[in-house]
């Protein structure tokens, strides 16, 4: 699977699970970047390009984005860790 297809699948999974449309941006300069911008009409999710290389990182990034989108706010690290323990 190529990077575009993988990114498209991540976007689809996030949108389906969070029940909202998003703009997914892959940042090739900051490879470990993770950002969820809830301010635009369509939320913007930015992943560093390492998410395309490391599947575990892609899962963590996706789960964090999903939680933020569902809660409609930025989630603190401890809250995210508790969420991940439950899943």
Buried (B, 14 or more C-beta within 10 A) or exposed (E): EEEEEBBEEBBEBBBEBBEBEBEBEBBEEEBEBBBBBEEEEEBBBBBBBBBBEEEEBBBBBBBBBBBBBBEEEEBEEEEBEEBEEEE
